[in-house]
Amino acid sequence: MSDLPPLPTGFELERKPDLPPLPEGFVLGSTQARAENEVRAEFDNMPWYQQAAVAADDVARSIANGATFGYADKLAGWANGTGTEAERQKSAEASMRGGSATTTAEIGGAIATPVLAASAGLSLPRIAGSVSGVTGAAARSGLAAIEGGGYGALNATGHDQDVGQGALMGAIFGGAGNAAGEAVAGGARKLAGAFNRRPQIPTLDELSTAAHQAYDAADNAGVIFTPQATGRLQSEIVQTLTDFGFDPALQPGAAAVLRRLEDLQGQNVTLKGLDTLRKVAGGGFIPGNKSNNAAISAIVNRIDELVGNTQAGEVLSGNATAGAEALATARNYWSRMAKANSVTEAAARGELNAAAAGSGANRENASRQAMKALRNNRSATRGFTPDEHEALMRAIVGTPDQNALRLVGKLAPTGIVSGALSGGVGYQAAGPIGAVAIPATGYVARKGAERMQDGFVQELVDIIMAGGNKSATQVAPNRLQSLIDANRNTFEKSAAAAAQYEGSR
């Protein structure tokens, strides 16, 4: 190629003005971002049928992006060959056109994924619900925070954002959302049951009156057993003790019953007399002596069988059936009273021990120790039902929520030394505000743990007074409450997912 001729003398190339810099994130070859008014105007000028199709596509795109935490745009860009940024521009324009509709659709998609996962059992709070000891709103919200952190990190990677920041915000809002969801669901349930009929739990005075009336009814039945009945009773008890390998030296409680039976031979005996014999047998219970106690239980069962199932010629007068029923009722009432008294007396000892400690700051711990001592007293808890034993254990070991409050409560000032330490820790953490806030937080937490402990003890007493069945102390749910209960997990998970999604945006 020949050389170009030289430029004329004085000729200068025209200098073009500098171009503005490209927008941040702009990629050559991608669709340039358009203003919202331009996108809206284009949509408004479309015929109605085209608007309907575009709106449906916009909603579907928003749902997909929410459900996949932003990965739908990445996958579509890869599949179409248009690239991620082009697909994200389309999603941004869909949001401009749809406004709140597409925002709601995207949030709905983001909620759907964790809710469906939870329905399939793939949720930390739900999985932990089957693990013994992992209960309580605080524990569930903590697990929801961990789960929310995972979803937040996933959302951050889907949108090419900072993963650590996404995980942190997901954890914060996931835990807070679960707590809020539980609070709202619990509040709605309480509101729905505001007019439910409360269970009638008898008082000690009412039980005492009913027991006396039942004993009077048993006496009024006028039941008198013949020597034939007491002879059969003695024969069956002797045979039972023989099977046990009876030895008066090893089973002294059972030996005392045998001596009383020998005194009754050849005599008529009233229903009250047999009940007295039963009380003698019960009084022969010796803590730690398993063979004696097994023999005592067998004797009591034999007496009850005779009273409830008499044979021909064994009743001289009276209505044996009515007398037996009245006697069983009376025993049931007295048993409730005895067990309730043992619990309230143990609780009172705990209060006394806490007061004797000086500040009374260990009231909750003293109550737990008193309940533990009660449980170890086999004589006092003999006859406890499974629901009563469960309630007693709750009053001993507490719940995760109560134990969390108990731990925070250690920051409460309970004396000169602890007050100084608590205030000092608060000052080191947050200056003068912390010096006040930390001890105050500890005090509130300790009082909360104490109130929960009082509630556990009262729950045990209520179960005992109601006959040993926990369900008898609870209000039967109405239809609305049953509906809330059936959908509670979905509601709470939706609240947590929505909060976590909004927090990670």
Summary of the structure (lengths in Angstrom):
residues: 505
radius of gyration: 38.2
end to end distance: 60.3
largest distance: 152.7
contacts: 1539
relative contact order: 0.10
helix: 72%
strand: 1%
